[in-house]
Amino acid sequence: MSHAEFVELHRAGSIHVHVDAAAAAKYLSRRLLLPLVMLPVLGTGIALALVGWLWTGFAVIGLATIAPLLIKRSAPHFIVTQALQDQRFYDDALEARLFEVKRVG
């Protein structure tokens, strides 16, 4: 199915898109380089806590811990939204088998 057909059928409500949530979370984590971003932010939070900015440090540590979880949880919605907007992303997501498209009725 071409990207233009996918967008047209999705807007018409003629298809159902089933996203593999686990695969989408892994794909998005790799694409956004979450581990490489999370580690320096955690280090910054620890450094802030050690130099006396205790609550600010704890807040940064909490942010570094919770943000990747929230990003991974919202991955299926992000995959569909991005696939509707960007043909290259749609092709990459199809190749990675992140979602299945089924026609309704």
C-alpha positions in Angstrom: 0.0 0.0 0.0 1.4 3.4 -1.0 1.8 6.2 1.5 -0.9 8.3 -0.2 -3.3 5.5 -0.2 -2.5 4.8 3.5 -3.2 8.5 4.4 -6.4 8.6 2.4 -7.8 5.4 3.8 -6.9 6.3 7.4 -8.6 9.7 7.1 -11.7 7.9 5.6 -11.7 5.4 8.5 -11.4 2.5 6.1 -8.4 0.9 7.8 -7.3 -0.2 11.2 -3.7 0.3 12.1 -2.4 -2.2 14.7 1.0 -1.1 16.2 3.3 -3.6 17.9 3.9 -1.5 21.1 7.1 -3.3 22.2 8.7 -3.0 18.8 7.6 0.6 18.5 9.1 1.4 21.9 12.4 -0.2 21.0 12.5 1.5 17.6 11.7 4.9 19.0 14.3 4.4 21.8 17.0 3.6 19.1 15.9 6.4 16.8 15.9 9.1 19.6 19.1 7.7 21.2 17.4 7.7 24.6 20.1 5.8 26.6 22.7 8.3 25.3 20.6 11.2 26.4 19.4 9.7 29.7 22.9 9.0 31.1 24.3 12.6 31.0 21.0 14.0 32.4 21.2 11.4 35.3 24.8 12.5 35.9 23.8 16.1 36.0 21.1 15.3 38.5 23.5 13.4 40.7 26.1 16.3 40.4 23.5 18.8 41.4 22.4 16.7 44.4 26.1 16.3 45.5 26.9 20.0 45.4 24.0 21.0 47.5 21.1 21.5 45.1 19.4 18.5 46.6 15.8 18.9 45.4 16.8 20.2 42.0 19.1 17.2 41.6 16.3 14.9 42.6 13.9 16.5 40.1 16.5 16.1 37.3 17.0 12.5 38.3 13.3 11.9 38.3 12.9 13.6 34.9 15.7 11.5 33.4 14.0 8.3 34.8 10.4 9.1 33.9 10.8 10.8 30.5 12.0 7.7 28.6 9.2 5.6 30.1 6.6 8.2 28.9 8.2 8.4 25.5 8.2 4.6 25.1 4.6 4.4 26.4 3.4 6.9 23.7 5.4 5.2 21.0 2.4 3.6 19.2 0.6 6.9 18.8 3.8 8.6 17.7 4.5 5.9 15.0 1.0 6.3 13.5 1.1 10.1 13.6 4.6 10.2 12.0 3.7 7.6 9.4 0.7 9.7 8.3 2.9 12.8 7.9 6.1 11.5 6.5 6.4 9.0 3.6 10.0 8.1 4.4 9.1 7.3 8.0 6.1 5.3 6.7 8.4 3.2 4.5 10.9 2.7 7.4 8.2 1.7 9.8 6.7 -0.8 7.3 10.2 -2.3 6.7 10.7 -2.6 10.4 7.2 -4.2 10.7 6.1 -1.8 13.4 2.5 -1.9 12.4 -0.1 -3.9 10.4 -2.8 -2.3 8.3 -6.2 -4.0 8.0 -9.1 -2.9 6.0 -12.4 -2.3 7.9 -15.5 -3.9 6.5 
